[in-house]
């Protein structure tokens, strides 16, 4: 396994150029750059973090355009994911702007969403999640996820955790805009530190949402 030494600036340049020319001809002409400067460092990064967080998956670079009006064929970012449950885990991404790190509950099935909301509704587990979210947010992470504009059916307007009940997914994330350490092994330590900060949230979600029905 290749040792992780950083993300080459060529990776960011590659995605900046791909945003301008998202075509098969561009991809074919620059696939070597993708393989060497994007995919290989991502594989090495996930391998570096595996002993603490588990085995990671490198996402395919091709977009699923079957049901999309946007028919551009390639993703303008490279993601890596360590799954703790279906749709739950730790995420890292390279794109033209730099590095993106996140963790949480990314996708839901009806059963998973029901279990999530039942746990938020419960005073003990719901208050625990509130404390976790506040601590993660105070550490400098953005709390996000898909949310209902109003409230779930049957949930009272004065529910003490209404904002959390509105979530259909729940994530914490941070963007590192072209940091001066992007080309160094420090990337692994920054991602490791961020994932450690997010771990209480990921652990709560892992224990709560379960597997799809």
N, C-alpha and C positions, 0 to 999 in steps of 0.2 A: 504494500500500500504506500502510495506517495505521501510524504510528509507535508502537512499543511504549512504554508509559508506566507499566506495572505491572498488577497484578491487583486489580480493585476488591473491596472488602470485600463488596459485593453478591454476588459470585460465591460466597464462602464461605457467606453467609447463604442464598443460593439452594439450595445443596446440603444445608444443615442442614434447611431446610424440606422439601426433596424427600425426605429420609430419613424425615420424619414423615408425609408424604402423597405416596407414589409412585403417582400416579394420572394418567390422561389429562386429567382436568379441571384438576388443578393445573398440569400441564405447559402446557396450552393457555392458561391464564390468565397464566402467567409466562414464556412463550416469548420475549418481548421481552427479559426480563432475561437469559435464557440466551444469546440472540444477541449482546447488547451487552456483557455483563459476563463471560461465560465464553468463548464461541467466538471472538469477535473478538480479545480479548487473547491467546488461545492461538495463533491464526493469526499475529498480529503478533509474538509471542515466537519462534515457529519461523522466521519470516522474518528476524528479527534475528540468529539463530544460523546461518542457512543458509550464509553465505559460508565459515564454518569447518567445519561438520559435515555439510552437505548438506541437501537439501530434506526437509522433515518432512511427516508426515501427521497430520491431526486425526481422531481416532476418532469414529465415530458415537455419538450419545448413547443409542441404543436397545439394550437387552439382547436377546440371542438366548435366548429362553425355550423353544425347541422341546424340549430334552432336560433341562430344569431343573424341579425341584419348586417353585422360587421363580419365580412368574409376574409379579413386579413388572416393569413395562415399561421403566423407565429406569435407566441407570447412575447411581450416586451420586458420580460423579467424571468429570472430563474429562481424557483422556489425549492426549498428542502423542508421535509416535515418528519418529525418524530411523533408517531401516534401512540397515545396511551389508551384510548378508546376510539371507536369509529367516530371520526369527526372531532376528536379532542386531542390536543397535544401541543407541541412546540414547533414554531415555524421560523424560517430564516429566508431572506430573499435578497438577490442581487438585481439591480436595475441601473438605469442611466444616472440616477440621482445618488446612488451609493448603496447603503445597507438598510434593510428593514427587518426587525426582529419582533416576534409576537408569540402569544400563547393563549390558549383558551378553547372555546367550543365553537367550531366553525360551521358545522352543518347539523341539521336536526331531522329526525323523523318524528311523527306524531307521538310515539311512545317516549322517545327521549325528551321531547319538549314538555310532555306531561310530567315526567319525573323531575325535570328541572324546576318547573313551576311549583310542584308539590313541595319540593325541598326549600324553595324560596318562601313559600307560604308558611312553612313550619317555623315557629319562633326560634327554636334552638339552631337549626341549620341555616335558616334565613339570616339570622343575626350574625352568625359566623361568616357567611358570605359577605355581608355588609362590611364587616371589619376587614376582611381580606381585600375587598375592592378598594376601600379607603386607603389602606396601607400601600397597595400597589400603585394607586393613583398618586399618593403623596411622594412615592419614590421616583416620580417623573414619567410614568407611563400613561398613555391615553387609553381610556376605557371605551370600547366600541362594540360593534355587533349590530345585526339587524334587529329593529325594534318596531313594534306596533305604534301607530300614531296616537291611538287612544289607549285602551286597556283591554286585556283579555276578557272574554265573555264570563260573567259571573264574579269578576273581581271588583271589590268595592272601590269607590273613588278615593276613600280615605285609607286604603290599605297602607300600612307603614312602610312597605317595600315596593310600592307601585312601580317605580322606575325600573327596578330589577325584574318585576313581573312582566313588564312590557318586552323584555328581551326575547328574541327568538334564537339568537346566538350571543355569546359574550366573550370578548377578547380584551387583552391588554397588549399594547404595542409601542414601539419607539422607532423613529427614523433617525439614521445617522447620515447626514448629507455630506457625501464625499469626505469623510474624516481623513486627517493626515496620516492615520495609521492603517488605511484600507489595504495597503500593499504589504503589510507585515503580519506576523503570526499573532499580533495583539487582537486581531479580529476574533480569533477563537476565544480569547479570554473575555472580550466584551460580550460576545454572544452567550458564553457560559454564565457570566454575571447576570445578564438580563434574564436568562431562563431560570436561574436560581431565584431571582426576585419574583418571577411569575409562577414559580412552582406551587405555592399554596393555592393559587387560583386554579391551576391545572389539576392539582390533586383533588380539590373539592369537586370540580366538574367530573373528573374521572370516576370518583366514587358515587356521584349522583346520577348522571345521565344514563349510564349503562350502555349496553349494546342495542342496536336497532332491533325492533321486533321481528 
